[in-house]
Amino acid sequence: MATDVWLAVGLGNPGDRYRATRHNVGHMVVDELAGRMGESFRRHPRANAVVVEGRPVPGGPKLVLAKSNGFMNVSGGPVSQLAQYYSVPIEQLIVIHDELDLPFDTLKLKRGGGHGGHNGLRDISSALGPDYLRVRVGVGRPPGRQDAADYVLRPFGSTERDTLGVLLQDAADAVELIMERGLVDAQQVVHAKVK
């Protein structure tokens, strides 16, 4: 049953140590969306998360932005609690996360699928099933033989930082497009962009 509320969760790890890392790109995207709404995150009363509530378009559906206060690999509990608290159906849950299998500065949108080794997605799928929407933000594969886990916990490189702001804006636009026009139309717009 569709409601007037969407939940967009940006995945990441808490604390200054992780703030600028590739693994926290989901947090960065919801920060961009919160800035657009002119709102600040506040602690949620029932879930281990911080949230912003607002309407990106006056008179449009309500959007709840969320970041878990816990670590990435235990995202399922807070996301499940928030979805229940706001009565958000899984069709209106959008999870924004880093994606190793996409080149940096690339976005892909989809519903459902596996977790691809991403522990945040694994835990959310375990709690809610896999059929939520995903905004996959490409961070690329690590160079050489660098371990993927180490790579995503490092900050973006200087060349990447030059275009990171635009990537975050594009990902925030994608969330708004999904809400406004649905997944298929949003995919046609986002996937048609050539970088």
Secondary structure, DSSP 8 states (H G I E B T S, - for coil): ---SEEEEEE----STTTTTBGGGHHHHHHHHHHHHHT---EE-SSSSEEEEEE-SSTTS-EEEEEEESS-GGG-HHHHHHHHHHTT--GGGEEEEEEETTS-TT-EEEEES---TT-HHHHHHHHHH-S-SEEEEEE----STT--HHHHHTSB--HHHHHHHHHHHHHHHHHHHHHHHH-HHHHHHHHHH---
